[in-house]
Amino acid sequence: MSKIIFKNGILRCQKRGGTGDGGIDGDFAIDKFGLERLAFQCKFFLDGNHVTSKDIDAFAGSLSKLGYQKGVFITTSKFIKSSEHKNITFIDGRKLAKLITNIL
């Protein structure tokens, strides 16, 4: 994931994740000074499983609680979008595959 982030002009990426991460797997700075930060969450699901509105709402709550203005939700599968969040960018398995292909 870090290679994709750096290839797209991101200057700093920090992995969080694990117990007590508050629902945020990592964050990255999109300006030189690290003042504008985006959080991301990655979900690996096998075929047939999808990211639900509950997952998206929980991530949106974590963004707000931890002071992030924007977020990126990344999954290897698909999103069931019954929940709209304008401050979250969604990257599904197909889009992720294209991003990976572009850096190779």
C-alpha positions in Angstrom: 0.0 0.0 0.0 2.8 2.4 0.8 4.3 2.1 -2.7 0.9 3.1 -4.2 0.6 6.1 -1.8 4.2 7.4 -2.5 3.8 6.9 -6.3 0.8 9.2 -6.2 2.7 12.1 -4.6 2.1 11.5 -0.9 5.0 12.7 1.2 4.7 10.7 4.4 2.8 7.5 5.3 2.5 6.1 8.8 1.0 2.6 9.5 -1.1 2.3 12.7 -3.3 -0.8 12.8 -3.6 -3.4 15.5 -5.4 -3.3 18.8 -6.4 0.1 19.9 -5.9 1.7 16.4 -9.3 3.4 16.7 -10.4 2.1 13.4 -7.6 3.7 11.4 -4.9 1.5 9.8 -2.7 4.4 8.9 -2.5 8.0 7.8 -0.5 10.1 5.3 0.4 13.7 4.8 -0.4 15.3 1.5 1.5 18.5 2.0 5.2 19.2 2.8 4.5 20.2 6.4 2.2 17.3 7.3 -0.6 19.7 8.1 -3.2 18.1 5.8 -3.5 14.4 6.8 -5.8 11.7 5.5 -6.5 8.5 7.3 -7.0 5.1 5.6 -8.5 1.8 6.4 -7.8 -1.4 4.5 -10.0 -4.5 4.5 -9.1 -7.8 3.0 -12.1 -9.9 2.3 -12.4 -13.2 0.4 -14.9 -13.5 -2.5 -18.5 -13.1 -1.5 -17.8 -10.8 1.4 -18.2 -7.1 1.0 -17.7 -3.9 3.0 -21.0 -2.9 4.5 -22.5 0.4 5.5 -21.7 -0.5 9.1 -18.0 -0.8 8.3 -18.1 2.6 6.4 -20.1 4.3 9.2 -17.6 3.0 11.8 -14.7 4.4 9.8 -16.4 7.8 9.4 -16.9 7.9 13.1 -13.2 7.2 13.7 -12.3 9.9 11.3 -14.4 12.4 13.2 -13.3 11.2 16.6 -9.6 11.3 15.8 -9.7 14.7 14.0 -9.3 13.7 10.3 -11.1 15.7 7.7 -10.9 13.0 5.0 -10.3 9.3 4.6 -9.7 6.6 2.1 -11.3 3.2 2.5 -9.5 0.4 0.6 -10.8 -3.1 0.1 -9.8 -6.1 -2.0 -13.5 -6.8 -2.5 -16.5 -4.5 -3.1 -18.5 -1.9 -1.3 -22.2 -2.1 -0.5 -22.9 1.6 -0.7 -26.0 2.2 1.3 -24.2 4.9 3.2 -22.8 8.1 1.7 -19.8 9.9 3.1 -18.5 12.8 1.0 -15.2 13.0 2.9 -14.3 9.3 2.2 -12.8 8.1 -1.1 -13.5 4.4 -1.8 -11.1 2.1 -3.5 -12.4 -1.4 -4.3 -10.6 -4.4 -5.6 -10.8 -3.4 -9.3 -9.5 0.1 -8.7 -6.8 -1.2 -6.4 -5.6 -3.7 -9.1 -5.3 -0.8 -11.6 -3.3 1.3 -9.1 -1.0 -1.6 -8.4 -0.5 -2.3 -12.2 0.4 1.4 -12.7 3.3 1.2 -10.3 4.8 -2.0 -11.6 
